[in-house]
Amino acid sequence: MSNTSCRDLIAVDELEKNWVTRVEVGRKIIAVYDTPTGIYASLALCTHGGADLCDGYFDDHVIECPLHQGAFDVRDGQPIAAPATRAMRTLQVRVRDGQVQIRI
Protein backbone atom coordinates (compact mmCIF):
# COMPACT_ATOMS: atom_id res chain seq x y z
CA MET A 1 0.00 0.00 0.00
CA SER A 2 1.31 3.45 -0.81
CA ASN A 3 1.54 6.06 1.95
CA THR A 4 -0.89 8.41 0.21
CA SER A 5 -3.69 5.88 0.29
CA CYS A 6 -3.47 4.90 3.97
CA ARG A 7 -5.10 6.22 7.10
CA ASP A 8 -4.22 5.59 10.72
CA LEU A 9 -7.02 3.64 12.35
CA ILE A 10 -5.89 2.71 15.86
CA ALA A 11 -2.67 2.22 17.78
CA VAL A 12 -1.61 -1.42 17.98
CA ASP A 13 -1.34 -1.21 21.77
CA GLU A 14 -5.01 -0.11 21.97
CA LEU A 15 -6.28 -3.33 20.34
CA GLU A 16 -8.06 -5.91 22.43
CA LYS A 17 -5.48 -8.72 22.51
CA ASN A 18 -6.70 -11.81 20.57
CA TRP A 19 -10.10 -10.20 20.16
CA VAL A 20 -12.11 -7.80 17.99
CA THR A 21 -11.91 -4.03 18.55
CA ARG A 22 -14.57 -1.57 17.41
CA VAL A 23 -13.32 1.58 15.67
CA GLU A 24 -15.58 4.34 14.37
CA VAL A 25 -14.44 6.25 11.29
CA GLY A 26 -16.95 8.92 10.45
CA ARG A 27 -20.26 7.10 10.11
CA LYS A 28 -18.65 3.71 9.48
CA ILE A 29 -17.94 1.10 12.11
CA ILE A 30 -14.87 -1.01 11.50
CA ALA A 31 -14.04 -4.28 13.24
CA VAL A 32 -10.31 -4.80 13.79
CA TYR A 33 -9.28 -8.37 14.55
CA ASP A 34 -6.11 -9.31 16.43
CA THR A 35 -5.36 -12.87 15.26
CA PRO A 36 -2.48 -15.32 15.74
CA THR A 37 -1.24 -14.51 12.22
CA GLY A 38 -1.75 -10.75 12.13
CA ILE A 39 -4.26 -7.94 12.16
CA TYR A 40 -7.29 -7.87 9.87
CA ALA A 41 -10.22 -5.49 9.48
CA SER A 42 -13.70 -5.43 8.00
CA LEU A 43 -16.81 -3.34 8.00
CA ALA A 44 -18.58 -4.33 11.20
CA LEU A 45 -22.02 -5.11 9.80
CA CYS A 46 -22.99 -8.71 9.19
CA THR A 47 -24.04 -9.28 5.58
CA HIS A 48 -26.91 -11.52 6.70
CA GLY A 49 -28.82 -9.65 9.39
CA GLY A 50 -26.96 -6.36 9.75
CA ALA A 51 -25.83 -7.02 13.32
CA ASP A 52 -22.65 -5.46 14.70
CA LEU A 53 -19.92 -8.09 14.39
CA CYS A 54 -17.94 -6.31 17.13
CA ASP A 55 -20.50 -7.77 19.55
CA GLY A 56 -19.97 -11.30 18.21
CA TYR A 57 -17.83 -14.17 19.43
CA PHE A 58 -14.30 -14.16 18.02
CA ASP A 59 -11.85 -17.07 18.00
CA ASP A 60 -8.60 -17.47 16.03
CA HIS A 61 -9.69 -16.24 12.54
CA VAL A 62 -13.46 -16.57 12.87
CA ILE A 63 -16.01 -13.94 13.83
CA GLU A 64 -19.50 -15.19 14.70
CA CYS A 65 -22.47 -12.88 14.30
CA PRO A 66 -24.26 -12.24 17.61
CA LEU A 67 -27.69 -12.29 15.94
CA HIS A 68 -27.95 -15.61 14.06
CA GLN A 69 -24.49 -17.16 14.60
CA GLY A 70 -23.42 -16.95 10.97
CA ALA A 71 -19.63 -16.92 10.84
CA PHE A 72 -16.91 -15.42 8.65
CA ASP A 73 -13.19 -15.92 8.15
CA VAL A 74 -11.70 -12.51 8.94
CA ARG A 75 -8.73 -13.09 6.62
CA ASP A 76 -10.82 -12.96 3.45
CA GLY A 77 -14.37 -12.22 4.60
CA GLN A 78 -15.79 -15.49 3.30
CA PRO A 79 -18.83 -16.93 5.09
CA ILE A 80 -18.08 -20.25 6.77
CA ALA A 81 -21.32 -20.95 8.66
CA ALA A 82 -24.98 -20.50 7.78
CA PRO A 83 -27.08 -18.47 7.64
CA ALA A 84 -24.35 -16.16 6.29
CA THR A 85 -23.95 -16.62 2.53
CA ARG A 86 -22.39 -13.33 1.36
CA ALA A 87 -18.81 -12.33 2.18
CA MET A 88 -18.26 -9.44 4.54
CA ARG A 89 -16.30 -6.47 3.21
CA THR A 90 -12.69 -6.72 4.34
CA LEU A 91 -10.23 -3.84 4.34
CA GLN A 92 -6.53 -3.83 3.48
CA VAL A 93 -4.48 -3.36 6.65
CA ARG A 94 -0.86 -2.75 7.52
CA VAL A 95 1.00 -1.85 10.69
CA ARG A 96 3.38 1.08 10.49
CA ASP A 97 5.05 2.98 13.36
CA GLY A 98 2.82 1.30 15.94
CA GLN A 99 -0.39 2.22 14.10
CA VAL A 100 -2.88 -0.02 12.36
CA GLN A 101 -3.52 1.61 9.00
CA ILE A 102 -6.22 0.91 6.45
CA ARG A 103 -6.22 1.60 2.76
CA ILE A 104 -8.71 4.29 1.79
C-alpha positions in Angstrom: 0.0 0.0 0.0 1.3 3.4 -0.8 1.5 6.1 1.9 -0.9 8.4 0.2 -3.7 5.9 0.3 -3.5 4.9 4.0 -5.1 6.2 7.1 -4.2 5.6 10.7 -7.0 3.6 12.3 -5.9 2.7 15.9 -2.7 2.2 17.8 -1.6 -1.4 18.0 -1.3 -1.2 21.8 -5.0 -0.1 22.0 -6.3 -3.3 20.3 -8.1 -5.9 22.4 -5.5 -8.7 22.5 -6.7 -11.8 20.6 -10.1 -10.2 20.2 -12.1 -7.8 18.0 -11.9 -4.0 18.5 -14.6 -1.6 17.4 -13.3 1.6 15.7 -15.6 4.3 14.4 -14.4 6.3 11.3 -17.0 8.9 10.4 -20.3 7.1 10.1 -18.7 3.7 9.5 -17.9 1.1 12.1 -14.9 -1.0 11.5 -14.0 -4.3 13.2 -10.3 -4.8 13.8 -9.3 -8.4 14.6 -6.1 -9.3 16.4 -5.4 -12.9 15.3 -2.5 -15.3 15.7 -1.2 -14.5 12.2 -1.7 -10.8 12.1 -4.3 -7.9 12.2 -7.3 -7.9 9.9 -10.2 -5.5 9.5 -13.7 -5.4 8.0 -16.8 -3.3 8.0 -18.6 -4.3 11.2 -22.0 -5.1 9.8 -23.0 -8.7 9.2 -24.0 -9.3 5.6 -26.9 -11.5 6.7 -28.8 -9.7 9.4 -27.0 -6.4 9.7 -25.8 -7.0 13.3 -22.6 -5.5 14.7 -19.9 -8.1 14.4 -17.9 -6.3 17.1 -20.5 -7.8 19.5 -20.0 -11.3 18.2 -17.8 -14.2 19.4 -14.3 -14.2 18.0 -11.8 -17.1 18.0 -8.6 -17.5 16.0 -9.7 -16.2 12.5 -13.5 -16.6 12.9 -16.0 -13.9 13.8 -19.5 -15.2 14.7 -22.5 -12.9 14.3 -24.3 -12.2 17.6 -27.7 -12.3 15.9 -28.0 -15.6 14.1 -24.5 -17.2 14.6 -23.4 -16.9 11.0 -19.6 -16.9 10.8 -16.9 -15.4 8.7 -13.2 -15.9 8.1 -11.7 -12.5 8.9 -8.7 -13.1 6.6 -10.8 -13.0 3.4 -14.4 -12.2 4.6 -15.8 -15.5 3.3 -18.8 -16.9 5.1 -18.1 -20.2 6.8 -21.3 -21.0 8.7 -25.0 -20.5 7.8 -27.1 -18.5 7.6 -24.3 -16.2 6.3 -23.9 -16.6 2.5 -22.4 -13.3 1.4 -18.8 -12.3 2.2 -18.3 -9.4 4.5 -16.3 -6.5 3.2 -12.7 -6.7 4.3 -10.2 -3.8 4.3 -6.5 -3.8 3.5 -4.5 -3.4 6.6 -0.9 -2.7 7.5 1.0 -1.8 10.7 3.4 1.1 10.5 5.1 3.0 13.4 2.8 1.3 15.9 -0.4 2.2 14.1 -2.9 0.0 12.4 -3.5 1.6 9.0 -6.2 0.9 6.4 -6.2 1.6 2.8 -8.7 4.3 1.8 
